[in-house]
Amino acid sequence: MGYYVRLIRLFIQTSFQRETAFRANFAINLLNTALTLIAGLAGVTILFSQVETIQGWTFPQALALVGVYLLVGALRDVCIGPSLESLGGLGGEVFGGAFDFTLLKPLPTQFLVSFRSWRLWALGDLLLSLVVLGVALARLGQALTLPGLAVFLVALLISMTIVYAVLLLLASGVFWYRGVPLAWIFDSLIQMGRYPVGIYPGWLRLLLTWVVPVGFITTVPAQALTGQVPALTLLGGAALAAGLLVLASAFLRLSLRRYSSASS
């Protein structure tokens, strides 16, 4: 385990050197953060300017949901998305043949494609999400206890495991359809997680709950933060996350067999 921790530290250092070489990245990331925050807060504010509650959600609770949505997005952008997204697309490693060098490295392929690239500018998004969550808790008028924090962190861990498994599944799809950035499917659906799942029509609610569990990814951690999540929900989510992770790992191994070397 210590060996892999040291490798991750080296990956982070390399990513930091690469990103600081292009100062324009800071301005681009800052603009993206501002747009994401404005879109999330504006949508919720407009909805609650007309009603006091939506499907049982008050404005402070919905604000906590936006904070969780931003937090999940920031964590994904820091350490999961950069590595997996580099596989797909017309400029990706698989399409261009650069994946040969990844396979030649003496490391487990799944570990390498999951943690080799980090987007450290997204740490600003992470801090901003924590500010939004703090404001939401203040509006709710409740203090975050240690047991409540523990439940929230467990729910967040389950959510991030689901995010990782879904992205790994989509990234593995590039070995079947080269040049197609399949992660955009998840990007489109996860944006719906900034609102309570109950506001969507029945068929879409089922899609966001059971097919692509966006509802669980954002709603359940927000409920855990406000003390409203049943223990059975967490157990079910943990089982779902474990099942998706096993499935994604198996699908990656199967997909790797389809890769043809650029030199072949």
CYANA upper distance limits for C-alpha pairs under 8 A (distance plus 0.5 A):
  1 MET  CA      5 VAL  CA      6.83
  2 GLY  CA      6 ARG  CA      6.73
  3 TYR  CA      7 LEU  CA      6.84
  4 TYR  CA      8 ILE  CA      6.67
  5 VAL  CA      9 ARG  CA      6.78
  6 ARG  CA     10 LEU  CA      6.83
  7 LEU  CA     11 PHE  CA      6.68
  8 ILE  CA     12 ILE  CA      6.67
  8 ILE  CA    115 PHE  CA      7.25
  8 ILE  CA    116 ARG  CA      7.67
  9 ARG  CA     13 GLN  CA      6.80
 10 LEU  CA     14 THR  CA      6.66
 11 PHE  CA     15 SER  CA      6.59
 11 PHE  CA    115 PHE  CA      7.88
 11 PHE  CA    116 ARG  CA      5.85
 11 PHE  CA    117 SER  CA      6.85
 11 PHE  CA    118 TRP  CA      7.78
 12 ILE  CA     16 PHE  CA      6.58
 12 ILE  CA    116 ARG  CA      8.36
 12 ILE  CA    117 SER  CA      7.67
 12 ILE  CA    118 TRP  CA      6.47
 13 GLN  CA     17 GLN  CA      6.82
 14 THR  CA     18 ARG  CA      6.73
 15 SER  CA     19 GLU  CA      6.57
 15 SER  CA    117 SER  CA      6.48
 15 SER  CA    118 TRP  CA      6.06
 15 SER  CA    119 ARG  CA      7.45
 15 SER  CA    120 LEU  CA      8.04
 16 PHE  CA     20 THR  CA      6.55
 16 PHE  CA    118 TRP  CA      8.24
 16 PHE  CA    119 ARG  CA      8.33
 16 PHE  CA    120 LEU  CA      7.10
 17 GLN  CA     21 ALA  CA      6.86
 18 ARG  CA     22 PHE  CA      7.98
 19 GLU  CA     23 ARG  CA      8.05
 19 GLU  CA     25 ASN  CA      7.60
 19 GLU  CA    119 ARG  CA      8.11
 19 GLU  CA    120 LEU  CA      8.28
 20 THR  CA     25 ASN  CA      8.48
 23 ARG  CA     27 ALA  CA      8.00
 24 ALA  CA     28 ILE  CA      6.82
 25 ASN  CA     29 ASN  CA      6.46
 25 ASN  CA    121 TRP  CA      8.32
 26 PHE  CA     30 LEU  CA      6.55
 26 PHE  CA    121 TRP  CA      7.09
 27 ALA  CA     31 LEU  CA      6.71
 28 ILE  CA     32 ASN  CA      6.72
 29 ASN  CA     33 THR  CA      6.58
 29 ASN  CA    121 TRP  CA      7.12
 29 ASN  CA    122 ALA  CA      7.81
 30 LEU  CA     34 ALA  CA      6.74
 31 LEU  CA     35 LEU  CA      6.73
 32 ASN  CA     36 THR  CA      6.64
 33 THR  CA     37 LEU  CA      6.63
 33 THR  CA    125 ASP  CA      6.65
 34 ALA  CA     38 ILE  CA      6.56
 35 LEU  CA     39 ALA  CA      6.51
 36 THR  CA     40 GLY  CA      6.68
 37 LEU  CA     41 LEU  CA      6.58
 37 LEU  CA     70 LEU  CA      8.21
 38 ILE  CA     42 ALA  CA      6.15
 39 ALA  CA     43 GLY  CA      6.59
 40 GLY  CA     44 VAL  CA      7.04
 40 GLY  CA     66 VAL  CA      6.73
 40 GLY  CA    194 ARG  CA      6.99
 41 LEU  CA     45 THR  CA      6.45
 41 LEU  CA     63 LEU  CA      8.04
 41 LEU  CA     66 VAL  CA      7.70
 42 ALA  CA     46 ILE  CA      6.51
 43 GLY  CA     47 LEU  CA      6.81
 44 VAL  CA     48 PHE  CA      6.74
 44 VAL  CA     59 PHE  CA      8.14
 44 VAL  CA     62 ALA  CA      7.48
 44 VAL  CA     63 LEU  CA      7.81
 44 VAL  CA    195 TYR  CA      7.79
 45 THR  CA     49 SER  CA      6.52
 45 THR  CA     59 PHE  CA      8.38
 46 ILE  CA     50 GLN  CA      7.62
 47 LEU  CA     51 VAL  CA      7.38
 48 PHE  CA     52 GLU  CA      6.39
 48 PHE  CA     53 THR  CA      7.56
 48 PHE  CA     54 ILE  CA      8.38
 48 PHE  CA     59 PHE  CA      6.86
 52 GLU  CA     58 THR  CA      6.94
 52 GLU  CA     59 PHE  CA      7.75
 53 THR  CA     57 TRP  CA      5.73
 53 THR  CA     58 THR  CA      5.26
 53 THR  CA     59 PHE  CA      7.49
 54 ILE  CA     58 THR  CA      7.26
 54 ILE  CA    199 ILE  CA      7.71
 55 GLN  CA    196 PRO  CA      8.29
 55 GLN  CA    198 GLY  CA      6.54
 55 GLN  CA    199 ILE  CA      7.24
 57 TRP  CA     61 GLN  CA      6.43
 57 TRP  CA     62 ALA  CA      6.73
 57 TRP  CA    196 PRO  CA      8.06
 58 THR  CA     62 ALA  CA      6.68
 59 PHE  CA     63 LEU  CA      6.53
 60 PRO  CA     64 ALA  CA      6.76
 60 PRO  CA    136 ALA  CA      5.66
 60 PRO  CA    137 LEU  CA      7.88
 60 PRO  CA    139 ARG  CA      6.13
 60 PRO  CA    140 LEU  CA      6.22
 61 GLN  CA     65 LEU  CA      6.88
 61 GLN  CA    136 ALA  CA      7.37
 61 GLN  CA    140 LEU  CA      7.79
 61 GLN  CA    222 ALA  CA      7.96
 61 GLN  CA    226 THR  CA      7.86
 62 ALA  CA     66 VAL  CA      6.87
 62 ALA  CA    195 TYR  CA      7.50
 62 ALA  CA    196 PRO  CA      7.66
 63 LEU  CA     67 GLY  CA      6.79
 63 LEU  CA    132 VAL  CA      7.81
 63 LEU  CA    133 LEU  CA      7.91
 63 LEU  CA    136 ALA  CA      6.05
 64 ALA  CA     68 VAL  CA      6.76
 64 ALA  CA    132 VAL  CA      7.63
 64 ALA  CA    133 LEU  CA      5.85
 64 ALA  CA    136 ALA  CA      5.64
 64 ALA  CA    137 LEU  CA      7.78
 64 ALA  CA    222 ALA  CA      6.34
 64 ALA  CA    225 LEU  CA      8.33
 65 LEU  CA     69 TYR  CA      6.65
 65 LEU  CA    194 ARG  CA      6.74
 65 LEU  CA    195 TYR  CA      7.52
 65 LEU  CA    196 PRO  CA      8.09
 65 LEU  CA    218 THR  CA      7.00
 65 LEU  CA    219 THR  CA      6.81
 65 LEU  CA    222 ALA  CA      5.62
 66 VAL  CA     70 LEU  CA      6.71
 66 VAL  CA    132 VAL  CA      8.20
 66 VAL  CA    194 ARG  CA      5.62
 66 VAL  CA    195 TYR  CA      7.77
 67 GLY  CA     71 LEU  CA      6.59
 67 GLY  CA    129 SER  CA      5.54
 67 GLY  CA    130 LEU  CA      7.35
 67 GLY  CA    131 VAL  CA      8.47
 67 GLY  CA    132 VAL  CA      5.65
 67 GLY  CA    133 LEU  CA      5.46
 67 GLY  CA    136 ALA  CA      8.44
 68 VAL  CA     72 VAL  CA      6.53
 68 VAL  CA    129 SER  CA      7.54
 68 VAL  CA    133 LEU  CA      7.71
 68 VAL  CA    218 THR  CA      6.38
 68 VAL  CA    221 PRO  CA      7.40
 68 VAL  CA    222 ALA  CA      6.70
 69 TYR  CA     73 GLY  CA      6.68
 69 TYR  CA    193 GLY  CA      7.07
 69 TYR  CA    194 ARG  CA      6.06
 69 TYR  CA    218 THR  CA      6.11
 70 LEU  CA     74 ALA  CA      6.54
 70 LEU  CA    125 ASP  CA      7.70
 70 LEU  CA    126 LEU  CA      7.86
 70 LEU  CA    128 LEU  CA      8.50
 70 LEU  CA    129 SER  CA      5.75
 71 LEU  CA     75 LEU  CA      6.69
 71 LEU  CA    125 ASP  CA      7.96
 71 LEU  CA    126 LEU  CA      6.18
 71 LEU  CA    129 SER  CA      5.61
 71 LEU  CA    130 LEU  CA      7.63
 72 VAL  CA     76 ARG  CA      6.63
 72 VAL  CA    156 LEU  CA      8.43
 72 VAL  CA    159 SER  CA      8.44
 72 VAL  CA    160 MET  CA      7.46
 72 VAL  CA    217 ILE  CA      8.43
 72 VAL  CA    218 THR  CA      8.02
 73 GLY  CA     77 ASP  CA      6.61
 74 ALA  CA     78 VAL  CA      6.59
 74 ALA  CA    122 ALA  CA      6.24
 74 ALA  CA    123 LEU  CA      7.42
 74 ALA  CA    125 ASP  CA      5.96
 74 ALA  CA    126 LEU  CA      5.64
 74 ALA  CA    129 SER  CA      8.41
 75 LEU  CA     79 CYS  CA      6.95
 75 LEU  CA     80 ILE  CA      7.99
 75 LEU  CA    122 ALA  CA      8.30
 75 LEU  CA    126 LEU  CA      7.41
 75 LEU  CA    160 MET  CA      8.50
 76 ARG  CA     80 ILE  CA      5.45
 76 ARG  CA     81 GLY  CA      5.96
 76 ARG  CA    160 MET  CA      8.21
 76 ARG  CA    163 VAL  CA      8.25
 76 ARG  CA    164 TYR  CA      8.48
 77 ASP  CA     81 GLY  CA      5.69
 77 ASP  CA     82 PRO  CA      7.01
 77 ASP  CA    118 TRP  CA      8.32
 77 ASP  CA    119 ARG  CA      6.74
 77 ASP  CA    122 ALA  CA      6.56
 78 VAL  CA     82 PRO  CA      7.84
 78 VAL  CA    118 TRP  CA      5.95
 78 VAL  CA    119 ARG  CA      5.18
 78 VAL  CA    120 LEU  CA      6.24
 78 VAL  CA    121 TRP  CA      8.14
 78 VAL  CA    122 ALA  CA      5.97
 78 VAL  CA    123 LEU  CA      7.26
 79 CYS  CA     83 SER  CA      7.93
 79 CYS  CA    114 SER  CA      8.41
 79 CYS  CA    115 PHE  CA      6.88
 79 CYS  CA    117 SER  CA      7.46
 79 CYS  CA    118 TRP  CA      5.48
 79 CYS  CA    119 ARG  CA      7.16
 80 ILE  CA     84 LEU  CA      7.04
 80 ILE  CA    114 SER  CA      6.62
 80 ILE  CA    115 PHE  CA      7.18
 80 ILE  CA    118 TRP  CA      8.13
 80 ILE  CA    164 TYR  CA      7.21
 81 GLY  CA     85 GLU  CA      6.12
 81 GLY  CA    167 LEU  CA      8.24
 82 PRO  CA     86 SER  CA      6.84
 82 PRO  CA    117 SER  CA      6.08
 82 PRO  CA    118 TRP  CA      6.48
 82 PRO  CA    119 ARG  CA      6.94
 83 SER  CA     87 LEU  CA      8.00
 83 SER  CA    113 VAL  CA      6.12
 83 SER  CA    114 SER  CA      5.87
 83 SER  CA    115 PHE  CA      6.55
 83 SER  CA    116 ARG  CA      6.46
 83 SER  CA    117 SER  CA      5.36
 83 SER  CA    118 TRP  CA      7.66
 84 LEU  CA     88 GLY  CA      8.32
 84 LEU  CA    113 VAL  CA      6.48
 84 LEU  CA    114 SER  CA      6.36
 84 LEU  CA    167 LEU  CA      7.71
 84 LEU  CA    168 LEU  CA      7.36
 84 LEU  CA    171 ALA  CA      6.48
 85 GLU  CA     92 GLY  CA      8.36
 85 GLU  CA    171 ALA  CA      7.34
 85 GLU  CA    181 PRO  CA      8.18
 85 GLU  CA    183 ALA  CA      7.69
 86 SER  CA     92 GLY  CA      5.80
 86 SER  CA     93 GLU  CA      6.95
 87 LEU  CA     92 GLY  CA      5.26
 87 LEU  CA     93 GLU  CA      5.46
 87 LEU  CA     94 VAL  CA      6.17
 87 LEU  CA     95 PHE  CA      8.47
 87 LEU  CA     99 PHE  CA      8.29
 87 LEU  CA    171 ALA  CA      7.14
 87 LEU  CA    174 VAL  CA      7.73
 88 GLY  CA     92 GLY  CA      5.15
 88 GLY  CA     93 GLU  CA      7.37
 88 GLY  CA     94 VAL  CA      7.07
 88 GLY  CA     95 PHE  CA      7.68
 88 GLY  CA    171 ALA  CA      7.04
 88 GLY  CA    174 VAL  CA      6.13
 88 GLY  CA    178 ARG  CA      7.56
 88 GLY  CA    179 GLY  CA      6.35
 88 GLY  CA    180 VAL  CA      6.72
 88 GLY  CA    181 PRO  CA      5.46
 88 GLY  CA    182 LEU  CA      7.89
 89 GLY  CA     95 PHE  CA      7.64
 89 GLY  CA    178 ARG  CA      7.76
 89 GLY  CA    179 GLY  CA      4.69
 89 GLY  CA    180 VAL  CA      5.51
 89 GLY  CA    181 PRO  CA      5.04
 90 LEU  CA     95 PHE  CA      6.48
 90 LEU  CA     96 GLY  CA      7.90
 90 LEU  CA    178 ARG  CA      8.21
 90 LEU  CA    179 GLY  CA      4.86
 90 LEU  CA    180 VAL  CA      7.54
 91 GLY  CA     95 PHE  CA      7.28
 91 GLY  CA     96 GLY  CA      7.00
 91 GLY  CA    179 GLY  CA      8.03
 92 GLY  CA     96 GLY  CA      6.67
 92 GLY  CA    179 GLY  CA      7.63
 93 GLU  CA     97 GLY  CA      6.15
 93 GLU  CA     98 ALA  CA      5.13
 93 GLU  CA     99 PHE  CA      5.37
 94 VAL  CA     98 ALA  CA      6.94
 94 VAL  CA     99 PHE  CA      5.84
 94 VAL  CA    174 VAL  CA      7.75
 94 VAL  CA    175 PHE  CA      7.57
 94 VAL  CA    178 ARG  CA      7.42
 94 VAL  CA    179 GLY  CA      8.32
 94 VAL  CA    259 TYR  CA      8.32
 95 PHE  CA    178 ARG  CA      6.12
 95 PHE  CA    179 GLY  CA      6.07
 96 GLY  CA    262 ALA  CA      8.20
 97 GLY  CA    261 SER  CA      7.09
 97 GLY  CA    262 ALA  CA      5.21
 98 ALA  CA    102 THR  CA      7.92
 98 ALA  CA    262 ALA  CA      8.07
 99 PHE  CA    103 LEU  CA      6.95
 99 PHE  CA    261 SER  CA      8.47
100 ASP  CA    104 LEU  CA      6.86
100 ASP  CA    261 SER  CA      6.59
100 ASP  CA    262 ALA  CA      7.47
101 PHE  CA    105 LYS  CA      7.13
102 THR  CA    109 THR  CA      7.86
102 THR  CA    112 LEU  CA      8.09
102 THR  CA    113 VAL  CA      8.44
103 LEU  CA    109 THR  CA      7.12
107 LEU  CA    111 PHE  CA      7.81
107 LEU  CA    112 LEU  CA      7.14
108 PRO  CA    112 LEU  CA      6.82
109 THR  CA    113 VAL  CA      6.60
110 GLN  CA    114 SER  CA      6.53
110 GLN  CA    249 SER  CA      8.08
110 GLN  CA    252 LEU  CA      8.19
111 PHE  CA    115 PHE  CA      6.68
111 PHE  CA    116 ARG  CA      8.49
112 LEU  CA    116 ARG  CA      6.01
121 TRP  CA    125 ASP  CA      8.36
122 ALA  CA    126 LEU  CA      6.97
123 LEU  CA    127 LEU  CA      6.86
124 GLY  CA    128 LEU  CA      6.76
125 ASP  CA    129 SER  CA      6.66
126 LEU  CA    130 LEU  CA      6.97
127 LEU  CA    131 VAL  CA      6.93
128 LEU  CA    132 VAL  CA      6.91
129 SER  CA    133 LEU  CA      6.74
130 LEU  CA    134 GLY  CA      6.58
131 VAL  CA    135 VAL  CA      6.76
132 VAL  CA    136 ALA  CA      6.69
133 LEU  CA    137 LEU  CA      6.72
134 GLY  CA    138 ALA  CA      6.72
135 VAL  CA    139 ARG  CA      6.68
136 ALA  CA    140 LEU  CA      6.67
137 LEU  CA    141 GLY  CA      6.73
137 LEU  CA    142 GLN  CA      6.57
137 LEU  CA    143 ALA  CA      7.59
137 LEU  CA    144 LEU  CA      8.22
137 LEU  CA    226 THR  CA      8.46
138 ALA  CA    142 GLN  CA      7.13
138 ALA  CA    143 ALA  CA      8.36
144 LEU  CA    148 GLY  CA      6.60
144 LEU  CA    149 LEU  CA      6.81
144 LEU  CA    225 LEU  CA      8.27
145 THR  CA    149 LEU  CA      6.53
146 LEU  CA    150 ALA  CA      6.61
147 PRO  CA    151 VAL  CA      6.78
148 GLY  CA    152 PHE  CA      6.69
148 GLY  CA    224 ALA  CA      7.67
148 GLY  CA    225 LEU  CA      7.07
148 GLY  CA    227 GLY  CA      7.28
149 LEU  CA    153 LEU  CA      6.64
149 LEU  CA    225 LEU  CA      7.62
150 ALA  CA    154 VAL  CA      6.73
151 VAL  CA    155 ALA  CA      6.72
151 VAL  CA    224 ALA  CA      6.67
151 VAL  CA    225 LEU  CA      8.19
152 PHE  CA    156 LEU  CA      6.56
152 PHE  CA    221 PRO  CA      6.16
152 PHE  CA    222 ALA  CA      8.29
152 PHE  CA    224 ALA  CA      5.57
152 PHE  CA    225 LEU  CA      5.93
153 LEU  CA    157 LEU  CA      6.51
153 LEU  CA    221 PRO  CA      8.39
154 VAL  CA    158 ILE  CA      6.77
155 ALA  CA    159 SER  CA      6.68
155 ALA  CA    220 VAL  CA      7.19
155 ALA  CA    221 PRO  CA      5.56
155 ALA  CA    224 ALA  CA      7.45
155 ALA  CA    234 LEU  CA      7.13
156 LEU  CA    160 MET  CA      6.64
156 LEU  CA    217 ILE  CA      8.22
156 LEU  CA    221 PRO  CA      6.14
157 LEU  CA    161 THR  CA      6.64
158 ILE  CA    162 ILE  CA      6.83
158 ILE  CA    217 ILE  CA      8.37
158 ILE  CA    237 GLY  CA      7.07
158 ILE  CA    238 ALA  CA      6.32
158 ILE  CA    241 ALA  CA      6.64
159 SER  CA    163 VAL  CA      6.75
159 SER  CA    216 PHE  CA      7.39
159 SER  CA    217 ILE  CA      5.00
159 SER  CA    218 THR  CA      7.81
159 SER  CA    221 PRO  CA      8.18
159 SER  CA    241 ALA  CA      8.10
160 MET  CA    164 TYR  CA      6.54
160 MET  CA    217 ILE  CA      7.82
161 THR  CA    165 ALA  CA      6.61
161 THR  CA    241 ALA  CA      6.35
161 THR  CA    242 ALA  CA      8.38
161 THR  CA    245 LEU  CA      7.73
162 ILE  CA    166 VAL  CA      6.61
162 ILE  CA    213 PRO  CA      8.40
162 ILE  CA    217 ILE  CA      7.73
162 ILE  CA    240 LEU  CA      8.24
162 ILE  CA    241 ALA  CA      5.50
162 ILE  CA    244 LEU  CA      7.26
162 ILE  CA    245 LEU  CA      7.79
163 VAL  CA    167 LEU  CA      6.63
163 VAL  CA    217 ILE  CA      7.91
164 TYR  CA    168 LEU  CA      6.49
164 TYR  CA    245 LEU  CA      8.31
165 ALA  CA    169 LEU  CA      6.68
165 ALA  CA    241 ALA  CA      8.09
165 ALA  CA    244 LEU  CA      6.21
165 ALA  CA    245 LEU  CA      5.41
165 ALA  CA    247 LEU  CA      8.50
165 ALA  CA    248 ALA  CA      6.07
165 ALA  CA    249 SER  CA      8.46
166 VAL  CA    170 LEU  CA      6.80
166 VAL  CA    186 PHE  CA      8.43
166 VAL  CA    244 LEU  CA      7.80
166 VAL  CA    248 ALA  CA      7.72
167 LEU  CA    171 ALA  CA      6.40
167 LEU  CA    183 ALA  CA      7.01
167 LEU  CA    186 PHE  CA      8.08
168 LEU  CA    172 SER  CA      6.51
168 LEU  CA    248 ALA  CA      6.43
168 LEU  CA    249 SER  CA      8.16
168 LEU  CA    252 LEU  CA      7.95
169 LEU  CA    173 GLY  CA      6.99
169 LEU  CA    248 ALA  CA      5.50
169 LEU  CA    249 SER  CA      8.46
169 LEU  CA    251 PHE  CA      7.27
169 LEU  CA    252 LEU  CA      7.58
170 LEU  CA    174 VAL  CA      7.85
170 LEU  CA    182 LEU  CA      6.08
170 LEU  CA    183 ALA  CA      6.30
171 ALA  CA    181 PRO  CA      8.36
171 ALA  CA    182 LEU  CA      7.27
171 ALA  CA    183 ALA  CA      7.25
172 SER  CA    176 TRP  CA      8.29
172 SER  CA    251 PHE  CA      7.46
172 SER  CA    252 LEU  CA      5.81
172 SER  CA    255 SER  CA      6.60
172 SER  CA    256 LEU  CA      8.42
173 GLY  CA    177 TYR  CA      6.78
173 GLY  CA    182 LEU  CA      7.63
173 GLY  CA    255 SER  CA      7.77
174 VAL  CA    178 ARG  CA      5.38
174 VAL  CA    179 GLY  CA      7.30
174 VAL  CA    180 VAL  CA      6.95
174 VAL  CA    181 PRO  CA      7.78
174 VAL  CA    182 LEU  CA      7.79
175 PHE  CA    255 SER  CA      6.27
175 PHE  CA    256 LEU  CA      7.43
175 PHE  CA    258 ARG  CA      6.75
175 PHE  CA    259 TYR  CA      6.56
176 TRP  CA    255 SER  CA      7.61
176 TRP  CA    258 ARG  CA      7.74
182 LEU  CA    186 PHE  CA      8.32
183 ALA  CA    187 ASP  CA      6.88
184 TRP  CA    188 SER  CA      6.64
185 ILE  CA    189 LEU  CA      7.03
186 PHE  CA    190 ILE  CA      6.42
187 ASP  CA    191 GLN  CA      7.11
188 SER  CA    192 MET  CA      8.15
189 LEU  CA    193 GLY  CA      7.99
189 LEU  CA    208 LEU  CA      8.19
189 LEU  CA    212 VAL  CA      8.35
189 LEU  CA    214 VAL  CA      7.58
190 ILE  CA    194 ARG  CA      8.34
190 ILE  CA    214 VAL  CA      6.26
192 MET  CA    197 VAL  CA      8.44
192 MET  CA    214 VAL  CA      8.08
193 GLY  CA    197 VAL  CA      7.54
193 GLY  CA    214 VAL  CA      6.25
193 GLY  CA    215 GLY  CA      6.52
193 GLY  CA    217 ILE  CA      8.13
193 GLY  CA    218 THR  CA      6.33
193 GLY  CA    219 THR  CA      7.78
194 ARG  CA    218 THR  CA      7.77
195 TYR  CA    199 ILE  CA      8.09
196 PRO  CA    215 GLY  CA      8.15
196 PRO  CA    219 THR  CA      7.15
197 VAL  CA    205 ARG  CA      6.58
197 VAL  CA    208 LEU  CA      7.97
197 VAL  CA    215 GLY  CA      6.23
197 VAL  CA    219 THR  CA      7.96
198 GLY  CA    205 ARG  CA      7.30
200 TYR  CA    204 LEU  CA      6.59
200 TYR  CA    205 ARG  CA      6.13
201 PRO  CA    205 ARG  CA      6.48
202 GLY  CA    206 LEU  CA      6.76
203 TRP  CA    207 LEU  CA      6.82
204 LEU  CA    208 LEU  CA      6.63
205 ARG  CA    209 THR  CA      6.59
206 LEU  CA    210 TRP  CA      6.31
206 LEU  CA    211 VAL  CA      7.76
207 LEU  CA    211 VAL  CA      5.44
207 LEU  CA    212 VAL  CA      6.65
207 LEU  CA    213 PRO  CA      8.02
208 LEU  CA    212 VAL  CA      5.71
208 LEU  CA    213 PRO  CA      5.61
208 LEU  CA    214 VAL  CA      5.62
208 LEU  CA    215 GLY  CA      6.06
209 THR  CA    213 PRO  CA      4.92
209 THR  CA    214 VAL  CA      6.73
209 THR  CA    215 GLY  CA      5.69
209 THR  CA    216 PHE  CA      7.04
213 PRO  CA    217 ILE  CA      6.89
214 VAL  CA    218 THR  CA      7.04
215 GLY  CA    219 THR  CA      5.88
215 GLY  CA    220 VAL  CA      7.87
216 PHE  CA    220 VAL  CA      5.68
216 PHE  CA    221 PRO  CA      8.25
216 PHE  CA    237 GLY  CA      8.00
217 ILE  CA    221 PRO  CA      7.69
218 THR  CA    222 ALA  CA      6.92
219 THR  CA    223 GLN  CA      6.68
220 VAL  CA    224 ALA  CA      6.57
220 VAL  CA    229 VAL  CA      7.05
221 PRO  CA    225 LEU  CA      6.64
222 ALA  CA    226 THR  CA      7.02
223 GLN  CA    227 GLY  CA      6.55
223 GLN  CA    228 GLN  CA      5.41
223 GLN  CA    229 VAL  CA      5.74
224 ALA  CA    228 GLN  CA      6.24
224 ALA  CA    229 VAL  CA      5.56
229 VAL  CA    233 THR  CA      7.27
229 VAL  CA    234 LEU  CA      8.09
230 PRO  CA    234 LEU  CA      7.39
231 ALA  CA    235 LEU  CA      6.86
232 LEU  CA    236 GLY  CA      6.59
233 THR  CA    237 GLY  CA      6.54
234 LEU  CA    238 ALA  CA      6.56
235 LEU  CA    239 ALA  CA      6.79
236 GLY  CA    240 LEU  CA      6.68
237 GLY  CA    241 ALA  CA      6.55
238 ALA  CA    242 ALA  CA      6.63
239 ALA  CA    243 GLY  CA      6.60
240 LEU  CA    244 LEU  CA      6.62
241 ALA  CA    245 LEU  CA      6.59
242 ALA  CA    246 VAL  CA      6.78
243 GLY  CA    247 LEU  CA      6.67
244 LEU  CA    248 ALA  CA      6.46
245 LEU  CA    249 SER  CA      6.65
246 VAL  CA    250 ALA  CA      6.70
247 LEU  CA    251 PHE  CA      6.58
248 ALA  CA    252 LEU  CA      6.65
249 SER  CA    253 ARG  CA      6.95
250 ALA  CA    254 LEU  CA      6.78
251 PHE  CA    255 SER  CA      6.47
252 LEU  CA    256 LEU  CA      6.60
253 ARG  CA    257 ARG  CA      7.49
254 LEU  CA    258 ARG  CA      8.06
255 SER  CA    259 TYR  CA      7.72
260 SER  CA    264 SER  CA      7.17
